[in-house]
Amino acid sequence: MNCHDTHDTTGTSIRIRRSLGAMLAAAVLTAGALAGTAAWAAAEHSHGHDAHALELNAGKKWATDDPLRQGMTKIRDAVDAKLPAVHRGKMSTAQYAALGGEIDAQIAHIVQNCKLDPKADEVLHVILADLMEGNEILQGKKAKQKRSAGVVKIVHSLEQYGNYFDHPGWKAPQVAR
C-alpha cells in the first residue's frame, strides 16, 4: 500500500463520517420539526377553540394550496380505507396505530408546507386541532374513550374542512349515523 492509497482510505473515511453526520443532522431536524408540530398542536389546542372560530371568507370558502390539499386528501383516503373495519369493530391496536401515524405525518407535512392567508390559517388551525384531538383518541391516548370515537371525530373534522375550504372534488368519508 502506498501513501496515496492510505490518503484515499482516510479521505473516504472522512467522507463517510461527513455523510453520516449529515444524515444524523437531518434526522435530528426532522424529529425537531415533528416535536415542534406537536408543541404547536398542544398550544393551538389549548387556546385555539376559544380564540378562533370557524368562519368563511366573506361568505366564501377559503383558498387552499397544494400541500394542504395533498395532506388532507391522504388523511381522508387513509381514514376512508379503514372505515369498514372500524364499523365492524375489526380494527386492531396495530391498525389504529398505523392510521394514527399516517395522520400525524400528514398533519406535520401540512403544518410545515402549507402557506395560507393568515385568517385562513387561523380557521385551519381550529380544524387541525380537532383532527389531532380525534387522532389522540384513535391512538388510544385517551383511555376513557373508544378508539372508534376518535375516527368519528376525525371524520367530523374532515367534514368541517370541506365546509370551510375550497378543495375541488372534496368529499369527506361517511360515518354511519
Sequence and secondary structure as in RCSB ss.txt:
>XXXX:A:sequence
MNCHDTHDTTGTSIRIRRSLGAMLAAAVLTAGALAGTAAWAAAEHSHGHDAHALELNAGKKWATDDPLRQGMTKI
RDAVDAKLPAVHRGKMSTAQYAALGGEIDAQIAHIVQNCKLDPKADEVLHVILADLMEGNEILQGKKAKQKRSAG
VVKIVHSLEQYGNYFDHPGWKAPQVAR
>XXXX:A:secstr
  HHHHHHHHHHHHHHHHHHHHHHHHHHHHHHHHHHHHHHHHHHHHHHHHH     BTTB B   HHHHHHHHHH
HHHHHHHHHHHHHT   HHHHHHHHHHHHHHHHHHHHH    HHHHHHHHHHHHHHHHHHHHHTT STTS HHHH
HHHHHHHHHHHHHHB  TT        
